[in-house]
Amino acid sequence: MPSIHHHIATLRAALNPYRGQQRIALVPTMGNLHDGHLELVKLAKQHADIVVVSIFVNPTQFGAGEDFDSYPRTLDADVAKLATVGADYVFAPSIDEMYPVLPPPTSVRAGEITAQLCGQSRPNHFDGVGIVVSKLFNIVQPEVAVFGQKDYQQLAIIQQIVRDLSYPIEIIGAPIVRAADGLALSSRNQYLTEAERSAAPVLHKELQRLAAQLMHGQHLEQGLESLLIETRTRITEAGFKIDYLEVKTAQLDSLKVDGASASFNGDHQDLVVLVAAWLGRARLLDNQLVTVQQP
């Protein structure tokens, strides 16, 4: 079983003997773990000798009316799952341990990249992510940290924070883990009713369809916005309420659209199709990478 620590000082003391001798990896989570989280741990073990998994439902990244109070807290079950994939340490602090003053007067803001996509409907969310991830980096001092690509914008923001604050940490993005029907695994999937769960795979299927249309140049014939409108319509007809559906560069820059076509750098462009949509109580995220050739 992994060793469980609830206090910063005791975790640091446990990790100190390994520093400079073995590589330490961090896998930050909010708990209520599923197979996607376990894949993050497996990937971390490929890149490090010691794996620390943090389990902390972070209040600073939840907005008013969001599900902070109802977010599932399942520490015992989480630890049992982590034991099956060889996690070495679990860091499960209290709110008081992480935030002596709440809300914290210090902030870590990533600027313009946070204002788009999820940041439009969750304006303070990534400020909360920035401070909690920075604190975890300072507490654990890992050589490696692993994050899932399902939260594509979050991963890009963390990469920017690491670059700009000169953290000596390798950030690894782990591929999205999906159910057999294509639905991206998420702790919030349990909010879905049986009927909603049956409809949920439509989200990924529509992203795949749109990515294939882009790859085959249909945006040049119909126009990108026309394809987006058609995709939004099909997703809405399946019962979703769309927060956003957008196509960005892989670096999350906006595409420069001139008439029916988007301008590329070089002979191809790596793009990402991103969506967030509500289905009942569940806000589902997904994305699909696609390489588009310049005509």
C-alpha positions in Angstrom: 0.0 0.0 0.0 1.2 3.5 -0.6 2.3 5.6 2.3 -0.3 8.3 3.1 0.6 11.7 4.3 -1.7 14.5 5.3 0.9 17.1 6.2 3.5 18.9 4.1 6.3 18.5 6.6 5.9 14.7 6.9 5.8 14.2 3.1 8.9 16.3 2.6 10.7 14.3 5.3 9.7 11.1 3.6 10.9 12.2 0.2 14.1 13.9 1.3 16.2 10.7 1.3 15.5 10.1 -2.4 16.4 13.6 -3.6 19.5 13.5 -5.8 19.4 9.8 -5.8 16.1 8.8 -7.5 13.7 10.5 -9.8 10.4 11.6 -8.2 7.2 12.0 -10.2 4.0 13.8 -9.1 0.5 12.9 -10.3 -1.9 15.6 -9.1 -5.6 14.6 -8.7 -8.8 15.5 -6.9 -9.4 11.9 -6.1 -12.5 9.8 -6.9 -10.0 7.9 -9.1 -10.9 6.0 -12.2 -8.9 4.0 -14.8 -7.7 7.2 -16.5 -6.0 8.3 -13.3 -4.4 4.9 -12.9 -2.9 5.2 -16.4 -1.3 8.5 -15.3 0.4 6.7 -12.4 1.5 3.9 -14.8 3.0 6.5 -17.1 4.7 8.3 -14.2 6.3 5.0 -13.1 7.9 4.7 -16.6 9.7 8.0 -16.0 10.5 8.0 -12.4 11.5 5.8 -9.4 9.1 7.2 -6.9 5.5 8.3 -7.6 3.6 10.7 -5.4 -0.1 11.0 -6.1 -1.8 14.1 -4.5 -5.5 13.8 -3.7 -7.0 17.2 -2.9 -10.3 18.8 -3.9 -9.0 22.3 -4.4 -11.5 25.0 -3.4 -9.8 27.8 -5.2 -10.6 26.3 -8.7 -14.3 26.0 -8.1 -16.6 28.9 -8.8 -19.9 29.9 -7.1 -22.6 27.3 -7.7 -20.2 24.7 -8.9 -19.9 21.2 -7.4 -17.2 21.7 -4.7 -19.4 20.5 -1.8 -20.8 17.5 -3.7 -17.6 16.5 -5.5 -17.0 12.8 -4.5 -14.4 12.2 -1.8 -13.4 8.5 -1.8 -9.9 8.4 -0.2 -10.0 4.8 1.1 -11.1 3.5 -2.3 -8.6 5.7 -4.1 -5.7 4.4 -2.0 -6.7 0.8 -2.7 -6.7 1.5 -6.4 -3.4 3.2 -6.3 -1.9 0.2 -4.5 -2.7 -1.9 -7.6 -0.5 0.3 -9.9 2.4 0.8 -7.5 2.0 4.4 -6.3 4.5 5.0 -3.5 3.1 8.0 -1.7 -0.3 9.6 -1.4 -0.5 13.3 -0.3 -4.0 14.0 1.0 -3.9 17.4 2.8 -6.7 19.3 4.5 -7.8 22.7 3.2 -6.1 24.3 6.2 -2.9 22.5 5.5 -2.8 23.8 1.9 -4.2 27.2 2.5 -3.4 28.8 5.9 -5.3 31.8 4.6 -8.3 31.2 2.3 -8.8 32.7 -0.1 -5.0 32.9 -0.5 -3.7 36.5 -1.0 -1.0 35.2 -3.4 -2.0 34.1 -6.9 -0.4 32.5 -9.9 -2.0 33.7 -13.1 -1.1 32.5 -16.6 -2.5 35.5 -18.5 -4.2 35.4 -21.9 -4.2 31.7 -22.4 -6.7 31.4 -19.5 -9.3 33.8 -20.9 -10.5 31.5 -23.7 -12.3 28.1 -23.8 -13.1 27.0 -20.2 -11.9 30.4 -18.9 -14.9 32.1 -20.6 -17.5 30.4 -18.4 -15.1 29.7 -15.4 -13.2 33.0 -15.2 -11.3 32.3 -12.0 -10.8 28.5 -12.4 -7.3 28.6 -13.8 -6.1 31.0 -11.2 -7.0 28.3 -8.7 -5.3 25.7 -10.8 -2.2 27.9 -11.0 -1.7 28.3 -7.3 -2.5 24.7 -6.2 -0.2 23.2 -8.9 2.6 25.6 -7.9 2.2 24.7 -4.3 2.3 21.0 -5.1 5.4 21.5 -7.2 7.1 23.3 -4.3 6.0 20.7 -1.8 6.9 17.6 -3.7 9.8 19.0 -5.8 9.4 16.3 -8.5 11.5 15.9 -11.6 8.5 14.8 -13.5 4.7 15.6 -13.3 2.0 13.8 -15.3 -1.3 15.4 -16.4 -4.0 14.1 -18.6 -4.6 15.5 -22.1 -8.4 15.5 -21.6 -7.9 18.9 -19.8 -6.0 20.2 -22.8 -6.2 23.8 -21.8 -5.1 23.0 -18.3 -2.1 21.1 -19.6 -1.1 24.0 -21.8 -1.4 26.4 -18.9 0.8 24.2 -16.6 3.4 23.9 -19.4 3.5 27.7 -19.6 3.7 28.1 -15.8 6.6 25.7 -15.7 8.4 27.6 -18.5 7.8 31.0 -17.1 8.6 30.2 -13.5 11.6 28.1 -14.4 10.4 25.0 -12.5 13.0 22.2 -13.2 10.2 19.7 -13.9 9.4 17.7 -17.0 5.7 17.9 -17.8 4.2 14.8 -19.5 0.8 14.8 -21.1 -0.9 11.5 -21.0 -3.3 10.4 -23.7 -7.0 10.5 -23.0 -8.4 7.2 -21.6 -11.8 6.3 -23.0 -14.6 3.9 -22.3 -15.2 1.2 -24.9 -17.8 3.5 -26.5 -15.4 6.4 -26.8 -16.5 8.6 -23.8 -13.5 10.2 -22.1 -13.2 8.9 -18.6 -14.0 11.6 -15.9 -15.0 11.6 -12.3 -18.0 13.7 -13.2 -19.3 11.0 -15.5 -21.0 9.5 -12.5 -23.4 12.4 -12.5 -24.9 11.1 -15.8 -28.2 9.2 -15.7 -28.5 6.0 -17.5 -30.1 7.7 -20.5 -27.5 10.5 -20.5 -24.7 7.9 -20.3 -26.1 6.3 -23.4 -26.1 9.6 -25.3 -22.7 10.8 -24.0 -20.5 9.1 -26.6 -22.0 11.4 -29.3 -19.6 14.0 -28.1 -16.5 12.1 -29.1 -18.1 10.8 -32.3 -18.8 14.3 -33.4 -15.2 15.4 -32.7 -13.9 12.6 -34.7 -16.3 13.5 -37.6 -15.2 17.2 -37.5 -11.5 16.2 -37.3 -11.9 13.9 -40.4 -13.6 16.8 -42.2 -10.7 19.1 -41.5 -8.2 16.5 -42.5 -9.9 16.0 -45.8 -10.1 19.7 -46.5 -13.9 20.2 -46.2 -13.3 23.4 -44.3 -11.9 24.8 -47.6 -15.0 23.9 -49.5 -17.7 24.8 -46.9 -15.8 27.1 -44.6 -14.7 26.3 -41.1 -17.7 28.1 -39.4 -20.1 26.1 -41.5 -18.6 22.9 -40.3 -18.7 24.1 -36.7 -22.4 25.1 -36.9 -23.3 21.7 -38.3 -21.3 19.9 -35.5 -22.9 22.1 -32.8 -26.3 21.3 -34.2 -25.8 17.5 -34.1 -24.4 17.7 -30.5 -27.3 19.9 -29.3 -29.8 17.6 -30.9 -28.3 14.7 -28.9 -29.3 16.5 -25.7 -26.2 18.5 -24.9 -25.9 22.2 -23.9 -22.7 23.4 -25.5 -20.3 25.6 -23.5 -17.9 25.8 -26.5 -16.8 24.0 -29.6 -13.7 25.5 -31.2 -10.8 24.6 -33.5 -7.4 26.0 -32.3 -3.8 25.5 -33.2 -2.1 22.9 -31.0 -0.7 25.8 -29.0 -4.2 27.1 -28.5 -3.8 30.1 -30.8 -6.8 31.2 -32.9 -6.9 30.3 -36.5 -6.6 33.1 -39.0 -9.6 32.6 -41.3 -9.6 34.3 -44.7 -12.8 33.5 -46.5 -13.4 29.8 -46.6 -9.9 28.8 -45.6 -7.6 29.0 -42.5 -4.1 30.2 -43.0 -1.3 27.8 -42.1 2.3 28.0 -41.3 4.3 25.8 -43.7 2.8 22.8 -45.5 0.6 21.6 -42.6 -0.9 22.6 -39.4 -1.4 20.7 -36.2 -4.9 21.6 -34.9 -7.0 20.6 -31.9 -10.8 20.4 -31.8 -12.0 21.2 -28.3 -15.4 20.9 -26.7 -17.1 21.4 -23.3 -20.7 20.6 -23.0 -23.3 20.0 -20.3 -25.3 16.8 -20.3 -27.6 17.0 -17.3 -25.5 17.7 -14.3 -22.3 16.7 -15.9 -20.0 19.1 -17.7 -18.0 16.9 -20.2 -14.7 17.9 -21.8 -13.1 16.3 -24.8 -10.6 17.1 -27.6 -9.2 15.7 -30.8 -5.9 16.4 -32.4 -5.7 16.6 -36.2 -3.0 17.4 -38.7 -4.3 19.4 -41.7 -2.4 19.6 -44.9 -1.9 22.9 -46.7 -3.6 22.8 -50.1 
